[in-house]
């Protein structure tokens, strides 16, 4: 039996790899200051993605993943502002990965919240209400 990671975990791992490669090209000042922050936050995203996948029923893990991705986004934006990246293209590639990761996390969180909060409501059959045309248009119609 082989273990197959879900796309969100693979994307988090890819983000970690791309951040590592980008930080290698930073100038010395940025490599040891801001590069350490970026590496730490990318590692946190990858670790949290693995935990969220392993504990599939835990909504709080997915919420932690969303927070970790937002934190990484802030660090990436700061890196661009201080001109730590080798080129605009490098920052843009990381930004696209972060955006894709954020979308997937948001969608995952949305499905987890819907499944968790509305599971009891969906298990009970809904009663159909039929309104007469008279009631729908007002009593004086």
TALIN-V421511 format. One record per residue. N is the residue number from 0. NEAR is the number of other C-alpha atoms within 12 Angstrom. Layout:
<<N | NEAR> <N | NEAR>>
This chain:
<<0 | 3> <1 | 4> <2 | 6> <3 | 11> <4 | 18> <5 | 18> <6 | 18> <7 | 36> <8 | 30> <9 | 23> <10 | 31> <11 | 41> <12 | 28> <13 | 26> <14 | 40> <15 | 31> <16 | 22> <17 | 28> <18 | 40> <19 | 26> <20 | 23> <21 | 34> <22 | 34> <23 | 24> <24 | 22> <25 | 28> <26 | 20> <27 | 16> <28 | 17> <29 | 25> <30 | 25> <31 | 18> <32 | 19> <33 | 32> <34 | 33> <35 | 24> <36 | 25> <37 | 41> <38 | 30> <39 | 25> <40 | 31> <41 | 42> <42 | 29> <43 | 28> <44 | 42> <45 | 34> <46 | 28> <47 | 30> <48 | 43> <49 | 27> <50 | 25> <51 | 32> <52 | 29> <53 | 18> <54 | 15> <55 | 20> <56 | 18> <57 | 23> <58 | 27> <59 | 22> <60 | 27> <61 | 36> <62 | 27> <63 | 25> <64 | 39> <65 | 34> <66 | 25> <67 | 31> <68 | 41> <69 | 26> <70 | 25> <71 | 38> <72 | 32> <73 | 22> <74 | 31> <75 | 39> <76 | 23> <77 | 21> <78 | 34> <79 | 27> <80 | 16> <81 | 19> <82 | 22> <83 | 30> <84 | 36> <85 | 23> <86 | 19> <87 | 18> <88 | 13> <89 | 26> <90 | 32> <91 | 21> <92 | 22> <93 | 36> <94 | 29> <95 | 20> <96 | 30> <97 | 38> <98 | 25> <99 | 24> <100 | 36> <101 | 31> <102 | 20> <103 | 26> <104 | 35> <105 | 24> <106 | 19> <107 | 31> <108 | 30> <109 | 19> <110 | 21> <111 | 25> <112 | 20> <113 | 16> <114 | 19> <115 | 18> <116 | 15> <117 | 14> <118 | 14> <119 | 12> <120 | 12> <121 | 13> <122 | 10> <123 | 9> <124 | 9> <125 | 9> <126 | 7> <127 | 6> <128 | 8> <129 | 9> <130 | 10> <131 | 11> <132 | 11> <133 | 11> <134 | 12> <135 | 12> <136 | 10> <137 | 10> <138 | 9> <139 | 8> <140 | 9>>
